């Protein structure tokens, strides 16, 4: 069975298919337009899988000339978009960013590091907490009557 390989131009494949059809007709085999159109659709590679239902069910009858014209138009459209009929691979290059310098330290106010990485940490000996850390306070009430 005739099968179009990935990356082959539609016009080249049509030439091969027409050559086979003319050889068959020269020995007396009659092939109608619908059969030629179906053979063309079935011989398409997987990159044209999106076109097969459109070509087969787009109109009431399948005509070889219409199928060929639609495939050539699709090939031109893909080429104008910069894609080929073979499977394309999208490569994305991610630049490694230098995040140093984008942060401001809340402890000393300098750029380039966070407070947790600050080298200017000062520890208060009185309460055991670092300078600049938020203090935790708790309140106790003896009389809860004011809370209502």
C-alpha positions, 0 to 999 in steps of 0.5 A: 500500500502506498504511504507518504513519509513524513517530510515529503511534499504533497506535490511529490506524493501526488506525482507518485500516486498519479504515476501508479494510477496511470500505470494501472489505467494503461493495463486496463484498470479503471479507477474513479475519482472518489477511489483516488481521493480516498487512496490519497487520504489513507496514504497521508502520514500522521502529521496530516491526521487533523485533515483526514476527517475534514477531507473525508466528511467535508462534502457529500462526495470525495473528489481527487482534485478537491482533496489534492487542492486542499492538501496543497493549500494546507501545506502552503499554510503550514509553510507560511507559518514557519512549520513543516508538515513533519512533527515540530519540536518546540524548544524553550530556553530558560535563562538562569536569572541572578536573583541576587540584588532583588531583595531588601533585608528587613533587618539592616535595610541593604539590598542583596539578601534577606533578613534570614541571611543577614550577616549584621544580626545582633542578638540581645542578651537580655531577652535572647531574641534577635534585634528587630524580631517582632516581640510576642506579648500576651495579655491576661485578664482577671475580670472577664466582664468587660469582654462581653 
